[in-house]
Amino acid sequence: MGEPRGADWVAPASLGLLVLTVFVVGAMPVRDPDTWWHLAAGRLVFQSGVPEAEPFSFVLAGRPWVSFEWLAQALFWAAWKAGGASGLILFKSTVVAAGYALVWRAGRARPVWSALLCALSVVAGRHWLVERPFIFDLLGIGLAAALIGARPAQGPDRRAWLLVALTAVWANLHGAAALTAPALCLACAAAARLRPPKTPIVAWAALSLAAAAAALLNPHGWGVLEAAWRNAFYPGKELLKEWRTPWWELAGPVGLWFLVGAASVPRAWRLGSPWAVLTAGSLAAALWLE
């Protein structure tokens, strides 16, 4: 006998409500000041190709410029040209919704809880649902989770090797953020090796190295990683909101998200999930950012 089908609507309804939440929260005017120069850079890509010299600054005009977000900027400009501000907002919300749908899919065995936790993340990160290249990071993480699959302890299958192609595209969308994919492979290796029965990690390590090398497949090559290193250590970065430790947000939904994330680590570890390692590392890094 088959399983009862009375609750077949639960998963699609949960996913639908999650996607609706993303579009409602993301339906705000274009308000981030960085969006405008990203649009200008995207226009340059269409006019004359990927820029290699600083085109906007008076002080640094003509100096070498590592445009590590050129593909995202080009996509933003294309959305703007197609539909103006409304087209850009719709494009942003679609990218974010696709990312959250893929993250929801990783926990689809409990669709309602997965949708609720993702919705909590949407609300907690509502200030960051803006038209900037980092929105592609969520989509990249969701795609990486789908490619890794639910049983990383068995080693990467053929589908997982698509992470190499994903990293190559990601590196052109948001530069060194693409190293998240090889970091996920290392998290899989750690989860497989540290938990009994210990699984050989050679395949995951090889995939991690291949994905890391794919990050160099961009117009600036190694320069993308050098730019990220300089950005991480330049003086005064703590004055920028995205580089600040989020202590000031912990009293709101972000604090609840931190608690839920921390509470999920032990169970994820018992299940052999690579997300245990990655979540613990991400939470620690967020609190140590400065």
Protein Blocks (a to p, Z undefined) as FASTA:
>chain_A
ZZdfklmmmmmmmmmmmmmmmmmmmmccdfbfklmmmmmmmmmmmmnopafbdfkbmklg
oiacddfklmmmmmmmmmmmmnojmlmmmmmmmmmmmmmmmmmmmmmmmmmlmmmmmmmm
mmmmmmmmccbfklmmmmmmmmmmmmnommlmnopafklmmmmmmmmmmmmmnojmlmmm
mmmmmmmmmmmmmpccdddfklmmmmmmmmmmmmmmcfklmmmmmmmmmmmmgghklmpm
klpccklmmmmmmlmmmmmmmmmmmmmmmnopaklmmmmmmmmmmmmmZZ
